[in-house]
């Protein structure tokens, strides 16, 4: 996943910074590639939360890294600034889930998984001003919700808001929770130990240092591109 993310960002820099002509990158194939990275990243982060300790502290660290990314992009690349990117989402999800962990553990994992999937699809189009399931029904949401930066963080995107990387809490927190409950199901089924700790160097090393790699790979790619 990290390798795929680095390759995708290298392609983005080549197209949008270096000005390379690549029609495919503007189409459906590149969109699916980008979404596959994001979905996998979010689900795996939720899956890993029950396996670790101190999720709130870890979430604060990730959220702090988000502040660094935002500051760097606002100062050096304001036209491509990142305000509520994936690190903001993951840090917030870790903090919130860590705080709610005792309550969430009382929810039957299968019920939690199905509920998370349903809520994800119901809130999938919140940023477009509606709630519902595409092709079945949609309900418009009050426009008063779509005012202020804080509401954009939640998913109610205000007019004029811009972020190159944008992952609000709605609907993505429910995808994170889906990963959380998948792990809980696996634990209930007795799948413990080596099946999720297989280590394939150098990918194991990359996994252990994923946050540092995420923070450093874009500046390196940028310097190689300009």
C-alpha positions as CSV (number, residue, x, y, z in Angstrom):
1,X,0.0,0.0,0.0
2,X,2.8,2.4,0.9
3,X,4.6,1.6,-2.4
4,X,1.4,2.2,-4.3
5,X,0.8,5.5,-2.5
6,X,4.4,6.7,-3.3
7,X,4.0,5.8,-7.0
8,X,0.6,7.6,-7.1
9,X,2.1,10.8,-5.6
10,X,5.1,10.6,-7.9
11,X,2.7,10.5,-10.8
12,X,0.7,13.4,-9.3
13,X,3.8,15.5,-9.0
14,X,4.8,14.7,-12.6
15,X,1.5,15.7,-13.9
16,X,0.5,18.8,-11.8
17,X,3.9,20.2,-10.9
18,X,6.2,19.1,-13.7
19,X,3.5,19.6,-16.3
20,X,3.8,16.1,-17.9
21,X,1.0,15.3,-20.4
22,X,-0.7,12.0,-19.3
23,X,-4.4,11.8,-20.3
24,X,-4.9,8.5,-18.4
25,X,-4.1,10.1,-15.1
26,X,-7.1,12.4,-15.4
27,X,-9.5,9.5,-16.0
28,X,-11.4,6.7,-14.2
29,X,-8.3,4.5,-13.9
30,X,-6.3,6.9,-11.9
31,X,-9.4,7.7,-9.7
32,X,-9.8,4.0,-8.9
33,X,-6.1,3.8,-8.1
34,X,-6.3,6.7,-5.8
35,X,-9.5,5.5,-4.1
36,X,-8.0,2.0,-3.6
37,X,-5.1,3.5,-1.7
38,X,-7.3,5.6,0.5
39,X,-9.8,2.9,1.3
40,X,-7.1,0.4,2.1
41,X,-5.2,2.9,4.2
42,X,-8.3,3.8,6.3
43,X,-9.6,0.3,6.7
44,X,-6.2,-1.1,7.8
45,X,-5.8,1.8,10.3
46,X,-9.1,0.9,11.9
47,X,-8.2,-2.8,11.8
48,X,-4.9,-2.2,13.6
49,X,-6.4,-0.1,16.4
50,X,-7.5,-3.0,18.6
51,X,-4.1,-4.6,18.1
52,X,-2.1,-1.7,19.6
53,X,-2.0,0.2,22.8
54,X,-2.5,3.8,23.7
55,X,-4.6,4.7,20.6
56,X,-5.4,8.2,21.9
57,X,-1.7,9.0,22.3
58,X,-1.0,7.5,18.8
59,X,-3.8,9.6,17.4
60,X,-2.4,12.8,18.9
61,X,0.9,12.0,17.3
62,X,-0.7,11.5,13.9
63,X,-2.8,14.6,14.3
64,X,0.3,16.6,15.2
65,X,2.0,15.3,12.0
66,X,-1.1,16.6,10.2
67,X,-0.4,20.1,11.5
68,X,3.1,19.9,10.0
69,X,1.8,18.9,6.6
70,X,-0.8,21.7,6.6
71,X,1.8,24.3,7.6
72,X,4.3,23.2,5.0
73,X,1.7,23.2,2.2
74,X,0.1,26.5,3.2
75,X,3.5,28.2,3.3
76,X,5.2,26.7,0.2
77,X,2.4,25.4,-2.0
78,X,-0.7,27.4,-1.1
79,X,-2.4,26.5,-4.4
80,X,-2.0,22.8,-3.4
81,X,-2.6,23.2,0.4
82,X,-3.7,20.2,2.5
83,X,-6.1,21.2,5.2
84,X,-8.1,18.2,6.3
85,X,-6.2,15.4,4.7
86,X,-5.9,11.7,5.5
87,X,-3.6,12.3,8.5
88,X,-6.2,14.6,10.1
89,X,-8.8,11.9,9.5
90,X,-6.7,9.0,10.9
91,X,-5.5,11.0,13.9
92,X,-9.1,12.1,14.7
93,X,-10.4,8.5,14.2
94,X,-7.8,7.1,16.5
95,X,-8.5,9.6,19.3
96,X,-12.3,9.2,19.0
97,X,-12.2,5.4,18.8
98,X,-9.7,5.2,21.7
99,X,-12.1,7.3,23.8
100,X,-15.1,5.3,22.8
101,X,-13.3,1.9,22.9
102,X,-15.0,0.6,26.0
103,X,-18.5,1.4,24.6
104,X,-17.6,0.0,21.2
105,X,-16.5,-3.3,22.7
106,X,-20.0,-3.8,24.0
107,X,-21.3,-3.7,20.4
108,X,-21.4,-7.2,18.8
109,X,-18.7,-7.1,16.1
110,X,-20.9,-8.3,13.2
111,X,-23.6,-5.7,14.1
112,X,-20.9,-3.0,14.4
113,X,-19.5,-4.0,11.0
114,X,-22.9,-4.0,9.2
115,X,-23.9,-0.7,11.0
116,X,-20.6,0.9,10.0
117,X,-21.0,-0.1,6.3
118,X,-24.6,1.2,6.3
119,X,-23.7,4.5,7.9
120,X,-20.8,4.9,5.5
121,X,-23.1,4.6,2.5
122,X,-25.8,6.8,4.0
123,X,-23.3,9.6,4.6
124,X,-21.2,9.1,1.5
125,X,-22.7,12.2,-0.2
126,X,-22.8,14.5,2.8
127,X,-20.3,16.9,1.3
128,X,-22.7,17.3,-1.7
129,X,-25.5,18.4,0.5
130,X,-27.5,15.1,0.9
131,X,-27.8,11.9,2.8
132,X,-29.0,8.6,1.5
133,X,-28.0,5.7,-0.8
134,X,-27.3,6.4,-4.4
135,X,-30.0,4.9,-6.7
136,X,-32.4,4.4,-3.9
137,X,-33.2,7.6,-2.0
138,X,-31.6,10.9,-1.1
139,X,-32.6,13.5,1.4
140,X,-31.3,17.1,1.2
141,X,-29.5,18.5,4.2
142,X,-30.0,22.1,5.6
143,X,-27.5,24.5,4.0
144,X,-26.9,26.1,7.4
145,X,-24.8,23.1,8.2
146,X,-22.4,24.0,5.4
147,X,-20.8,27.1,7.1
148,X,-17.4,27.3,8.8
149,X,-14.1,25.4,8.7
150,X,-15.2,23.2,11.6
151,X,-18.1,21.9,9.7
152,X,-15.9,21.2,6.7
153,X,-13.8,19.0,9.0
154,X,-16.9,17.1,9.8
155,X,-17.9,16.7,6.2
156,X,-20.3,19.6,5.6
157,X,-18.1,21.3,3.1
158,X,-18.5,25.1,3.0
159,X,-18.6,27.0,-0.2
160,X,-15.1,28.0,-1.3
161,X,-13.3,25.4,0.8
162,X,-10.2,24.0,-0.9
163,X,-7.8,21.2,0.0
164,X,-5.8,19.0,-2.3
165,X,-6.2,16.0,0.0
166,X,-9.6,16.1,1.7
167,X,-11.0,13.3,4.0
168,X,-13.6,14.7,6.4
169,X,-15.0,12.6,9.3
170,X,-18.2,11.9,7.4
171,X,-18.3,9.4,5.8
172,X,-14.8,8.2,6.3
173,X,-15.0,7.6,10.1
174,X,-17.4,4.8,9.4
175,X,-15.0,3.1,7.0
176,X,-12.4,3.3,9.8
177,X,-14.9,1.7,12.2
178,X,-15.6,-1.0,9.6
179,X,-11.9,-2.0,9.8
180,X,-12.0,-1.9,13.6
181,X,-15.0,-4.3,13.7
182,X,-13.4,-6.6,11.1
183,X,-10.4,-7.0,13.5
184,X,-12.9,-7.6,16.4
185,X,-14.5,-10.4,14.3
186,X,-11.1,-11.9,13.6
187,X,-10.3,-11.8,17.3
188,X,-13.6,-13.5,18.2
189,X,-12.9,-16.2,15.7
190,X,-9.6,-16.9,17.3
191,X,-7.3,-15.7,14.6
192,X,-4.4,-14.5,16.6
193,X,-0.6,-14.4,16.4
194,X,1.5,-14.9,13.4
195,X,-1.2,-14.7,10.7
196,X,-1.2,-10.9,11.0
197,X,2.4,-10.4,12.0
198,X,4.1,-11.9,8.9
199,X,7.1,-9.8,8.1
200,X,8.5,-9.5,4.5
201,X,11.6,-7.3,4.5
202,X,11.7,-4.4,3.4
203,X,7.9,-4.1,3.6
204,X,7.9,-4.9,7.3
205,X,10.3,-2.0,7.9
206,X,8.2,0.3,5.8
207,X,5.1,-0.7,7.8
208,X,6.8,0.1,11.1
209,X,7.9,3.5,9.9
210,X,4.8,4.3,7.8
211,X,4.2,7.7,9.4
212,X,7.7,8.9,8.8
213,X,7.6,7.7,5.3
214,X,4.3,9.4,4.7
215,X,5.8,12.7,5.9
216,X,9.0,12.5,4.0
217,X,8.1,11.0,0.7
218,X,6.3,14.0,-0.7
219,X,9.1,16.5,0.0
220,X,11.6,14.1,-1.6
221,X,9.4,13.6,-4.6
222,X,8.8,17.3,-4.9
223,X,12.6,18.0,-4.9
224,X,13.0,15.4,-7.6
225,X,10.3,16.9,-9.7
226,X,11.0,20.6,-9.7
